Amino acid sequence: MPDVVIKPSRRVNEAAISGPVLFFVNPGDVAPIASAAKRLKAIRHPLFYSNLFEIPGQTSIWWAGPALGSPAAVMVLEKLIACGATKIIVHGCCGSLGEALRAGEIFMPVSAFSEEGTSSHYPLSHSIAPHEELHQQVVKQLSANGYPVKEGAVWTTDAPYRETRAKILAYNGQGIMAVDMEFSALAAVAAFRNVRLASVMLVSDELYHQSWRPLFQTKGFKRKSKEIFLLLSRIACNLI
């Protein structure tokens, strides 16, 4: 094992996490989630330049975010794990690479092709994937609540402005359904640190048309994203 210089750790003034964490990565989700946390009388804790809300209950659950892109998301995840997190559901979005996945649908990755620069620093003996049991629990609960899930491979990249038409066609032809900016890195860290992690993505845009079709700025998308987040929070309560 390499002798790393900076080790993730929990400081004296930081939260001791004992329940499931719902980790939202998109900055656009901050306002509605912070508003919901306030209504629930959440306790806010320090977490880098991000947010950590402790949602009180018989056993607390936790909301953390945002952290856009693999390097930022991994820094937050490492801190969450150092503070005690062992079950993490990631809430984010992705772009569709083909007609099998449409904007507004829910996608949960089961494998990843990495074009980001973070996951390679976390050596694994197997392919990048979510925690199987946690993934299946979330799929089952979402479906039972009227939110069908599509599953497949995701392409994770650090460079959204370099998603070329050639790559979209090639990767979709290999069976990759979506593109995001965090999953492969987060899943690699979770496996390396031996914690459970699954990811739920709302399809925010379609890249396979002649022209890009974004949806993430619409009121309908924002409303559904919040609905899914709050449902995942209730699902997280059942994981305790």
C-alpha positions as CSV (number, residue, x, y, z in Angstrom):
1,M,0.0,0.0,0.0
2,P,1.5,3.4,-1.0
3,D,2.4,5.7,1.9
4,V,0.0,8.6,1.1
5,V,0.8,11.9,2.6
6,I,-2.7,13.4,3.1
7,K,-5.2,11.0,4.7
8,P,-8.9,11.7,4.9
9,S,-9.9,12.2,8.5
10,R,-12.7,13.6,10.7
11,R,-11.8,16.8,12.6
12,V,-13.1,17.6,16.1
13,N,-15.7,20.1,14.9
14,E,-17.0,17.8,12.1
15,A,-20.1,15.6,12.2
16,A,-20.0,11.9,13.2
17,I,-22.2,10.3,10.5
18,S,-24.0,7.2,11.7
19,G,-26.8,6.8,9.1
20,P,-27.3,6.7,5.3
21,V,-26.2,9.7,3.2
22,L,-28.0,11.1,0.2
23,F,-25.3,12.8,-1.8
24,F,-26.5,15.3,-4.4
25,V,-23.9,16.5,-6.9
26,N,-25.6,19.2,-8.9
27,P,-25.3,22.9,-7.8
28,G,-28.8,23.5,-9.3
29,D,-30.3,21.4,-6.6
30,V,-29.0,23.4,-3.7
31,A,-31.8,25.9,-3.2
32,P,-34.8,23.4,-3.2
33,I,-32.9,20.9,-1.0
34,A,-31.7,23.6,1.5
35,S,-35.3,24.8,1.7
36,A,-36.6,21.3,2.4
37,A,-33.9,20.8,5.0
38,K,-35.0,24.0,6.7
39,R,-38.6,22.8,6.8
40,L,-37.4,19.5,8.4
41,K,-35.4,21.5,11.0
42,A,-32.1,20.0,9.8
43,I,-28.8,20.6,11.6
44,R,-26.2,22.1,9.2
45,H,-22.6,20.9,9.6
46,P,-19.4,22.1,7.9
47,L,-18.3,20.2,4.8
48,F,-15.7,21.9,2.6
49,Y,-17.4,24.4,0.3
50,S,-20.4,22.2,0.3
51,N,-23.4,21.4,2.6
52,L,-24.1,18.7,5.1
53,F,-27.5,18.5,6.6
54,E,-28.4,16.2,9.4
55,I,-32.1,15.3,9.1
56,P,-33.3,14.5,12.6
57,G,-35.4,11.4,13.4
58,Q,-35.3,8.2,15.4
59,T,-32.0,7.7,13.6
60,S,-30.6,10.6,11.6
61,I,-30.1,10.5,7.8
62,W,-27.8,12.9,6.0
63,W,-28.0,15.1,2.9
64,A,-24.7,16.2,1.4
65,G,-23.8,18.3,-1.6
66,P,-23.2,19.7,-4.1
67,A,-19.9,18.6,-5.7
68,L,-19.8,18.8,-9.5
69,G,-17.3,16.7,-11.4
70,S,-15.1,13.8,-10.3
71,P,-12.3,15.5,-8.3
72,A,-14.7,17.7,-6.2
73,A,-17.2,14.8,-5.7
74,V,-14.4,12.4,-4.5
75,M,-13.1,15.0,-2.0
76,V,-16.6,15.2,-0.5
77,L,-17.1,11.5,-0.6
78,E,-13.7,10.8,1.1
79,K,-14.7,13.3,3.9
80,L,-18.1,11.7,4.3
81,I,-16.5,8.3,4.6
82,A,-13.9,9.6,7.1
83,C,-16.8,11.0,9.2
84,G,-18.5,7.6,9.3
85,A,-20.6,7.2,6.2
86,T,-21.0,3.6,5.0
87,K,-24.2,3.7,2.8
88,I,-24.3,6.5,0.2
89,I,-27.0,7.1,-2.5
90,V,-25.8,9.5,-5.1
91,H,-28.4,11.8,-6.7
92,G,-27.4,13.3,-10.0
93,C,-28.2,13.6,-13.7
94,C,-26.8,12.3,-17.0
95,G,-27.1,12.8,-20.7
96,S,-28.5,10.1,-23.0
97,L,-26.4,8.7,-25.8
98,G,-29.2,6.9,-27.7
99,E,-32.9,6.4,-28.1
100,A,-33.1,3.7,-25.5
101,L,-32.9,6.4,-22.8
102,R,-34.9,9.6,-23.0
103,A,-34.8,12.9,-21.1
104,G,-36.9,12.8,-17.9
105,E,-36.3,9.0,-17.3
106,I,-34.4,7.6,-14.4
107,F,-31.2,5.8,-15.0
108,M,-29.0,3.8,-12.6
109,P,-25.6,2.8,-13.8
110,V,-24.4,-0.8,-13.3
111,S,-21.0,-0.3,-14.8
112,A,-18.8,2.6,-16.1
113,F,-16.3,3.5,-18.7
114,S,-14.0,6.1,-17.2
115,E,-12.6,9.1,-19.0
116,E,-12.0,11.1,-15.8
117,G,-8.7,11.4,-14.1
118,T,-9.5,10.5,-10.5
119,S,-10.6,6.8,-10.4
120,S,-7.2,5.5,-11.7
121,H,-5.7,6.6,-8.3
122,Y,-7.9,4.1,-6.5
123,P,-6.7,0.6,-7.7
124,L,-9.3,-2.0,-8.0
125,S,-9.2,-5.7,-8.7
126,H,-12.6,-5.6,-10.6
127,S,-14.6,-3.4,-12.9
128,I,-16.2,-0.2,-11.6
129,A,-19.8,-0.9,-10.4
130,P,-22.2,0.1,-7.7
131,H,-22.8,-2.0,-4.6
132,E,-25.1,-4.7,-5.9
133,E,-27.3,-5.1,-2.9
134,L,-27.8,-1.3,-2.3
135,H,-28.4,-0.8,-6.1
136,Q,-31.1,-3.4,-6.2
137,Q,-32.8,-2.1,-3.0
138,V,-33.0,1.4,-4.6
139,V,-34.3,0.0,-7.9
140,K,-37.0,-1.9,-6.2
141,Q,-38.1,1.0,-4.0
142,L,-38.2,3.5,-6.9
143,S,-40.2,1.1,-9.0
144,A,-42.6,0.4,-6.2
145,N,-43.2,4.1,-5.9
146,G,-44.1,4.6,-9.5
147,Y,-40.6,5.6,-10.8
148,P,-39.4,2.9,-13.3
149,V,-35.6,2.6,-13.6
150,K,-33.5,1.9,-16.7
151,E,-30.1,0.3,-16.0
152,G,-26.9,0.1,-18.0
153,A,-23.4,1.4,-18.6
154,V,-22.3,5.0,-18.2
155,W,-19.4,7.0,-19.7
156,T,-17.9,9.3,-17.0
157,T,-15.9,12.3,-18.3
158,D,-14.2,15.4,-16.9
159,A,-14.7,17.3,-20.1
160,P,-18.4,17.9,-21.0
161,Y,-17.4,20.4,-23.7
162,R,-15.4,17.6,-25.5
163,E,-18.3,15.1,-25.9
164,T,-17.9,14.6,-29.6
165,R,-20.4,13.2,-32.0
166,A,-17.9,10.4,-32.9
167,K,-17.6,9.4,-29.2
168,I,-21.3,9.5,-28.6
169,L,-21.9,7.2,-31.6
170,A,-19.0,4.9,-30.8
171,Y,-19.8,4.5,-27.1
172,N,-23.5,4.0,-27.7
173,G,-22.7,1.4,-30.3
174,Q,-20.8,-0.4,-27.5
175,G,-23.9,-0.4,-25.3
176,I,-23.1,2.6,-23.2
177,M,-26.4,4.4,-22.5
178,A,-25.5,7.6,-20.7
179,V,-22.7,10.1,-19.9
180,D,-22.1,11.8,-16.5
181,M,-19.2,13.5,-14.6
182,E,-18.9,11.6,-11.3
183,F,-20.0,8.0,-11.2
184,S,-16.9,6.0,-12.1
185,A,-14.8,8.0,-9.6
186,L,-17.3,7.7,-6.8
187,A,-17.9,4.0,-7.4
188,A,-14.1,3.4,-7.4
189,V,-13.6,5.3,-4.1
190,A,-16.5,3.4,-2.5
191,A,-15.1,0.1,-3.5
192,F,-11.6,1.0,-2.4
193,R,-12.9,2.2,1.0
194,N,-15.3,-0.8,1.3
195,V,-18.5,1.2,1.7
196,R,-21.8,0.8,-0.1
197,L,-22.7,3.3,-2.9
198,A,-25.4,3.4,-5.6
199,S,-26.3,6.2,-8.0
200,V,-29.6,7.5,-9.3
201,M,-29.6,9.8,-12.3
202,L,-32.3,11.8,-13.9
203,V,-31.7,12.1,-17.6
204,S,-31.2,15.8,-18.2
205,D,-30.4,16.0,-21.9
206,E,-30.2,14.0,-25.2
207,L,-27.0,14.1,-27.1
208,Y,-27.8,11.7,-30.0
209,H,-29.8,14.1,-32.1
210,Q,-28.4,16.4,-34.8
211,S,-28.6,19.2,-32.2
212,W,-28.2,18.9,-28.5
213,R,-31.5,18.7,-26.6
214,P,-31.1,20.0,-22.9
215,L,-33.9,19.7,-20.4
216,F,-32.3,20.5,-17.1
217,Q,-33.3,24.2,-17.1
218,T,-37.0,23.5,-17.4
219,K,-39.4,23.7,-14.4
220,G,-40.6,20.2,-15.0
221,F,-37.1,18.8,-14.8
222,K,-36.3,20.7,-11.6
223,R,-39.6,19.6,-10.0
224,K,-39.0,15.9,-10.8
225,S,-35.4,16.1,-9.6
226,K,-36.7,17.4,-6.2
227,E,-39.4,14.8,-6.1
228,I,-36.9,12.0,-6.7
229,F,-34.5,13.4,-4.1
230,L,-37.2,13.5,-1.4
231,L,-38.3,10.0,-2.3
232,L,-34.7,8.8,-2.1
233,S,-34.5,10.4,1.3
234,R,-37.5,8.3,2.4
235,I,-35.9,5.2,0.8
236,A,-32.7,5.9,2.8
237,C,-34.7,5.8,6.0
238,N,-35.5,2.1,5.2
239,L,-31.8,1.3,4.9
240,I,-31.1,2.0,8.5
